[in-house]
Amino acid sequence: MIPMDILKNMQNLQGKMEEMQEQLKDITVSGSSGGGMVTVKINGKMEVLDVSIAPEVVDPSDITMLEDLILAAVNSTLHELQDALKSHASQLTGGLNIPGGFPGL
């Protein structure tokens, strides 16, 4: 590859990265724990959009269990988001293996 081709490819990749950044807000995923007793929704910008807790898991004498369920639901959702972002990035780059990858994915 000649240097101009490399530069052109880098500019194209930069444009695709900017496009992906813009589309992140449109990606939303949900995760849950406790058989759906706690659910969390997060967008592609890592913003928590919604947390839902079933009334039956709210026990003032067992706050630790509720905290564990929330933590598990958030982690489940973050794993779903990682998968969604990897898939989205792969579509935008046409399967191109980006050196260093995408941080956090």
C-alpha positions, 0 to 999 in steps of 0.5 A: 500500500502506498502512503496515500492509500493508507491515509485515505483508509484512515480517513474513511475509518475515522468517518466510520468511527464518528458515525458509530459514536453518533449511533451509540445513543440509539443502541439500548440493551436490557439485562436482569437478575432474580428471574426478572425481578430486577431489570436494567436498561442501558444505552450505547453511551453507557447511560442507565436509562431505566431500573425496574425492581419488583416490589416483592424483592424489596425487604428492608431487613435484607438490603444486601440481597437487593443490592446483589440483585441490582449489581447482577442486573447491571453487570448482565446488561453491560455484558449485553451492551458489549456484545451489541457494540462489538457487533455494531462496530464490526458492521461499520468496519466491514469486519476490519480488525482494528489494531488495539480494538475499541477500548472497553469492548 
